[in-house]
Each structure stands twice: as C-alpha cells, then as structure tokens.
Amino acid sequence: MCAAAVALLVVGCTAQPTTGGTSPGAAASRTSAFNATDTAWILLMIPMAERARQLTDLAPSRSADPAVATLASKAGSTLREDLRRLRAALKLSGVPDTRPHEGHNMPGMVGLDTLDKAAAAKGRPFDRILTDALRAHFTQSRMLCAGEQNQGRADEATGLAAAIAKSTSRQISGLDTLRAARPATPGNHKTTVKPDGPHRTATTR
C-alpha cells in the first residue's frame, strides 16, 4: 500500500449510509461501492480545495503581476468545479460532511497563517506567497489522488481523482513556467552611478 493511501486510511473516516428519499436497498447498494479510502480522500480534498480557493480569491486585489492574477483566476475556477464534484461524490457516498479537518493545517494544505500573511501582503510579496502555497497544494493533491486511484473502490471517486490529478499536473507545469520566468527576489540587479565629466551615467551589473 502506498504512503498516500495509508495517510488517507489513518484519517479514520468510514461510510455511514443514509437512505434519504431512496429505498434502503438502493441506498445500501450505492454507498457500499465507497470504501474507507474513498470517503477519507473526499473529506480531506474538500477542505484542501476550500483553503486554496480562499487564497486565489485574494489575487485580484493583491497581485502585482497580471500573469499571476490570471493563473490564480484559472486555478480558482478549477477549484470551484472540483469542490462541486467532490461534494456531489460525498453526497452519493452517504457519508455526512462532519468536517473532520476543520481548522487543521496538514501537508500541502494552505495554512491559516498563510492566508493571514497573504491577506496582509500586496504586490510581489503576495505573489510569492500565492505561488509557493499553490505549488505545495497542487503537489500534495496529486499525491493524494494517486493514493485514491490505487486504493479507492467507487468509480465516482477514483474517476474524479484521475481528473483532478491530470488537472493539477497541468497547473504545476504552468506554475513552474511562470515562476521560472520571474526573478526569485526583487532587486537582484545592482545599479551604480559613475561620474563622467560634467555628466553622470548609470551602469547595471
């Protein structure tokens, strides 16, 4: 069993079938397709996506780079769709959303302190916080999706994991391309001024 799957199972979430408006037999048949990995994965991915979406929502008013703002906008749209599909899968599983990870800061999840720092930052410091946090989120999400595909059972969950993994791979690639095109820190070019007769010329090194 891979490490990601073990981490999911340690969460300890188990299916709790509910019948709703369907017959008990139909409800039991639907929910029995979901195993502990499926439901643990869904219950973990929902708060992870929610935190990342909160971060991307800050970009329009705080980012200094149009390319970063565009990336954040696209990521936010994808996260909203992921959340819609994750909640639909959770409903189908019959497991109530007890929010077992409320307030937690877990590997790859955008931390509450990171959200606070991002909300207080603007310009390039904000862009750095956002791109660093999104890359960590994408990387962890892809690993968790791999664990779900290996150890999950319900087609609705494993199929969604495959779709999210593919999406996060594309987003990691786009983010890395953007980060490579930007200097790591501001002011890494040093300008000196040299006298030249009655005039002064600036040289950059």
C-alpha positions in Angstrom: 0.0 0.0 0.0 1.5 3.4 -1.0 2.2 6.1 1.6 -0.6 8.3 0.3 -3.2 5.6 0.7 -2.0 4.8 4.2 -2.3 8.5 5.1 -5.9 8.5 3.8 -6.9 5.5 5.8 -5.3 6.9 9.0 -7.9 9.7 8.8 -10.3 7.1 10.1 -13.4 8.2 8.1 -15.9 5.4 7.5 -19.0 5.3 5.4 -22.3 6.0 7.1 -25.0 5.1 4.6 -28.1 7.2 4.7 -31.3 6.4 2.8 -32.7 9.8 2.1 -35.6 9.5 -0.3 -34.4 6.2 -1.9 -35.3 2.7 -0.8 -33.0 1.2 1.8 -31.8 -1.4 -0.7 -30.9 1.1 -3.4 -29.1 3.3 -0.8 -27.1 0.4 0.6 -26.1 -0.6 -3.0 -24.9 2.9 -3.8 -23.0 3.5 -0.6 -21.4 0.1 -0.4 -19.3 1.0 -3.5 -17.4 3.5 -1.4 -14.7 2.2 0.8 -12.8 4.0 3.6 -10.2 5.4 1.3 -12.8 6.9 -1.0 -14.6 8.7 1.8 -11.4 9.7 3.6 -10.0 11.1 0.4 -13.1 13.2 -0.3 -13.3 14.5 3.2 -9.6 15.6 3.0 -9.8 17.1 -0.5 -12.8 19.3 0.3 -11.0 21.5 2.9 -7.8 21.5 0.9 -9.6 22.9 -2.1 -11.5 25.3 0.1 -8.3 26.8 1.5 -6.6 27.0 -1.9 -9.7 28.7 -3.3 -9.7 31.3 -0.5 -6.1 32.1 -1.4 -6.8 32.5 -5.1 -9.8 34.8 -4.3 -7.3 37.3 -2.8 -5.3 37.7 -6.0 -7.4 40.3 -7.9 -6.9 42.9 -5.2 -3.4 42.0 -4.1 -1.3 40.6 -7.0 1.1 42.9 -8.8 1.6 40.5 -11.8 -1.1 40.1 -14.4 0.2 36.6 -15.2 0.0 35.6 -11.6 -3.5 37.0 -11.3 -4.6 35.1 -14.4 -3.1 31.9 -13.1 -4.9 32.4 -9.8 -8.2 33.1 -11.6 -8.0 29.9 -13.6 -7.0 27.9 -10.5 -9.9 29.3 -8.5 -12.3 28.3 -11.3 -11.0 24.8 -11.3 -11.1 24.5 -7.6 -14.8 25.6 -7.5 -15.6 22.9 -10.0 -13.6 20.3 -8.1 -15.5 21.3 -4.9 -18.8 20.9 -6.7 -17.8 17.4 -7.8 -16.3 16.4 -4.5 -19.4 17.4 -2.6 -21.6 15.5 -5.1 -19.5 12.4 -4.6 -19.7 12.8 -0.8 -23.5 13.0 -1.0 -23.6 9.9 -3.2 -21.5 8.0 -0.7 -24.0 8.7 2.1 -21.3 10.0 4.5 -22.2 13.2 6.2 -19.7 16.1 5.9 -18.6 16.2 9.6 -15.7 18.4 8.5 -13.1 16.3 10.5 -10.3 18.5 9.3 -11.8 21.9 10.3 -9.0 24.2 11.5 -6.3 21.7 10.7 -3.0 22.6 8.9 -1.9 19.5 7.1 0.9 18.8 4.5 0.1 20.7 1.3 -2.9 22.5 2.7 -2.9 26.3 2.6 -2.4 27.1 6.2 -4.5 29.6 8.2 -1.3 31.5 8.9 -0.5 31.6 5.2 -4.0 33.0 4.4 -3.4 35.7 7.1 0.0 36.6 5.6 -1.4 36.7 2.1 -4.3 39.0 3.2 -1.7 41.4 4.7 0.6 41.4 1.7 0.4 43.1 -1.6 2.4 43.1 -4.8 5.4 40.8 -5.2 5.4 39.5 -1.6 1.8 38.4 -2.1 2.7 36.8 -5.5 5.4 34.8 -3.8 3.2 33.6 -1.0 0.5 32.6 -3.5 2.7 30.7 -6.0 4.6 28.9 -3.2 1.4 27.8 -1.5 -0.4 26.8 -4.7 2.6 24.7 -5.7 2.5 22.9 -2.4 -1.2 22.4 -2.7 -1.0 21.0 -6.3 1.8 18.7 -5.4 0.0 17.2 -2.3 -3.3 17.0 -4.2 -1.7 15.0 -7.0 -0.1 12.6 -4.5 -3.4 12.1 -2.6 -5.2 11.5 -5.9 -2.7 8.8 -6.8 -3.4 7.1 -3.5 -7.1 7.2 -4.1 -6.7 5.8 -7.6 -4.7 2.9 -6.2 -6.8 2.1 -3.1 -10.2 3.6 -3.8 -13.1 1.5 -5.0 -16.0 3.7 -6.1 -15.9 4.7 -9.7 -17.2 8.2 -8.9 -14.3 8.8 -6.5 -11.5 7.2 -8.5 -12.6 8.8 -11.7 -12.7 12.2 -10.0 -9.2 11.6 -8.5 -7.9 10.9 -12.0 -9.4 14.1 -13.4 -8.0 16.2 -10.5 -4.6 14.6 -10.8 -4.5 15.4 -14.5 -5.6 19.0 -13.8 -3.1 19.5 -11.1 -0.2 18.2 -13.3 -1.1 20.9 -15.9 -1.3 23.6 -13.2 2.0 22.6 -11.7 3.6 22.8 -15.2 2.0 26.3 -15.8 3.1 27.5 -12.3 6.7 26.3 -12.8 6.9 28.0 -16.2 5.6 31.2 -14.6 8.0 31.0 -11.7 11.0 30.3 -13.9 10.2 33.5 -15.9 10.2 35.6 -12.8 13.3 36.6 -10.7 13.3 34.9 -7.3 13.7 38.1 -5.4 13.3 41.8 -6.2 16.3 44.0 -6.7 18.8 41.3 -7.9 20.3 43.8 -10.3 22.5 46.4 -8.8 22.9 49.8 -10.3 25.8 52.1 -9.7 26.4 55.6 -10.8 29.8 56.7 -12.2 30.9 60.3 -12.8 31.7 61.1 -16.4 32.9 64.6 -16.8 30.0 67.0 -16.3 27.5 64.2 -16.7 26.8 61.0 -14.7 25.9 57.7 -16.4 24.3 54.7 -14.7 25.6 51.2 -15.3 24.0 48.0 -14.3 25.8 44.8 -13.4 
